[in-house]
Amino acid sequence: MKIQRWIGACLLAVGACQGENSVVGESGTDPLTGTEGPTQGGTTHQWLSPINFSNDPRMCMPAALPVGDGAATCVMVEVVGSDEEHADCTCSGPGRQPASAALVELLQSDMLFQGHCQAPEECAAHCFCEVQHLTDNARAQCQNEEATGDAVGWCYVSPAQGLGNPELVEQCPATEQRRLRVLGIERQSEDDLHYIACQGTDRQVTPAKLGETCVVGSEYDPTFSGFYVGNVSTETQSPACESGVCLVNHLQGRASCPYGQSEEQAAIDPVCFVPDSHTPVTVPVVPQLTARRSTETSICSCRCDGPGDGPFCACPDSMECAPLFGDIGLEDQVDVAGSYCVPKGSEYDLVQQAGEVCDRVRGNCEEGTP
């Protein structure tokens, strides 16, 4: 069982270019719960996202959170500088408790990466308090009623995922009809940091079907600049696809940012973001080629022929079985080598490599952008 783990702006493990995803571990301490043992069945994503209470008091969410048993499978953490007089490193305030040691380690790594602290010892000099996730009647009230009484903690409201009252998200933008509600928790300082740390088997509500666009795990790394058009790669056990295979077939750049971004944009005004988030990509990204859009080159696929005994799939009428990976004699790659289903007419040739690119000014790649 292979497990991938991501942290919002700092990717710890990236899916391999060919073959199964990088293995972080089948057991060990779960950073979200502090318990020993397997984290969760299937391919599991973990990520951190900073949340800003002052940006939007409604706390509308640009991306859906993973859910289970009527709630988000997430933890909210408050980070406060320990040199402040009001900082309570015992986390004894209302609705707070100390965060697990493993989760604190992940938070410190992200804070260092984001520049919230300049050295590991400076990061460690903060208080990390988990904010209570409401349960039972308090959660139901938070998710469904405007008046919430004296509840202290947080909940996630997302009617599209079966959680809560649509009236509580009607003021959110049409594409962000979900929100966090934080009740009875007063910020200790304007400089406080808050994170939402989540774990789930998939960021997509429904895995894509054969031939539909998918995004591989590498694109959740904000330092990933994109793919080289001369290469082909697969992500197996991909939760983005029903088939479990997300195929990147001679794609240039990122599937999630067709127009790319310059070095200056990456440093000052990013226009590429980690999928389903507001986390900026921090490096330059080359634009996609108009002849090799991600709608045909970053797709759910399956292995239709090759060495060994299979299993092999049958391509639907809209696709054809194309040889993409040669067998180079590696025993552990024999079940990857061979042919994969690709959209008919999507074969690659070197002429395309020097062809037209997606241009944001012209808007020539809007159609079908994932």
C-alpha positions, 0 to 999 in steps of 0.5 A, a space after each residue: 500500500 503506497 502513501 503520498 504525503 503533501 504539506 501545503 507549500 512544502 512537498 515532502 514526497 513527490 510521486 515518481 515519474 514512472 512507476 508507483 508513488 514514492 513511499 513515505 511509510 505504511 505505518 508510524 505516527 500520524 501527524 494529524 492524530 499523534 497515534 501510531 499505526 497506518 494513517 489510512 487505507 488507500 492513497 492518502 494526501 496530507 496537506 497544510 493550508 494557512 488560513 487568514 481570519 482578516 481576509 474574509 470573515 465569512 471564511 469562504 473556502 476556494 477548495 473542498 476539504 476531505 470529509 468523513 462521518 459528517 465532518 472535515 477530516 482536518 485539524 485546526 492549529 493556532 500558532 502564537 509567538 512565545 515571546 508575547 505576554 499573552 501567549 499560553 504555551 499550555 494551550 489551556 484557553 477555551 477550546 484549545 489543547 496542545 497539538 501533537 508533536 508530529 503535527 508541530 514538526 510539520 507546521 515548523 517545516 512549513 513556517 520555515 519554508 514560508 519565511 514566518 521564522 528564519 531558523 529552526 530554533 526560532 520556529 520552535 519558540 512558538 506555541 502550537 495549539 489545536 483548536 477544538 473541532 466541534 462534535 455532536 450537537 454543537 457541530 450540528 448547530 454550527 453547520 446548520 444554524 446562524 445562532 450557535 449559542 455558547 459553542 467553542 470550536 470550529 466546524 466545516 459547512 459544505 452543502 455540496 458535500 452533504 454538510 450543513 445549511 445552504 443559507 450559511 454559504 449563500 454569501 460566498 462566491 459561487 465557486 466557493 460555496 463552503 466555509 469554516 466557522 470558528 466560534 468562541 475563539 478569540 485571536 490572541 494577537 494580530 500576528 497569530 498564524 492559523 493552519 488547517 491540516 487535512 488528510 483524505 484519500 482524494 481531493 476530488 469528490 469523484 475520480 475522473 473516468 478514462 480520457 478525462 483530465 487529471 492532475 498528478 501529485 507533483 503539481 501539489 508542490 509549489 516548487 515544481 516548474 512543470 513537465 518537459 514536453 519530450 517526456 512521458 510519465 505515469 502516476 499509479 495508484 492515483 486517487 484522481 482517476 477511476 483507473 488509478 493511472 494518471 498519464 502525462 503524455 508529452 505535456 509541457 508545463 503544468 496541467 493546472 496552469 496552462 499559461 505558465 508564469 515568468 520568473 518575475 511573476 513567481 517572485 512578485 505577483 504569482 499567477 500559477 497556484 497549487 491545484 484547488 488552493 490559493 497557495 502560489 507556485 514559487 517558480 517560473 512555469 513554461 506555458 503549455 503548447 497549444 497542440 498539446 493541451 493538458 485536456 489530452 496529455 494529462 489524462 486518466 489512462 490504463 495499461 492496454 498492452 505490454 510485457 508480462 501477464 498484465 492485467 491489461 485494459 480495453 481502450 474505449 472507442 474515443 481512445 487508442 492503445 499507444 506504445 509509450 514505455 519501452 521495456 528496459 529490462 528492470 524487473 520491478 518496472 515490467 508492470 509499467 512498461 508497454 502501451 497505454 490508452 490515449 485520445 485518438 489523434 494525440 500522438 506526439 511529434 517533434 514539430 509540436 515542440 517548437 509550436 505555438 504556446 498558450 498566451 494569456 494576453 490572447 486567451 488562446 487556451 481558455 477552452 478546456 482548462 482544468 
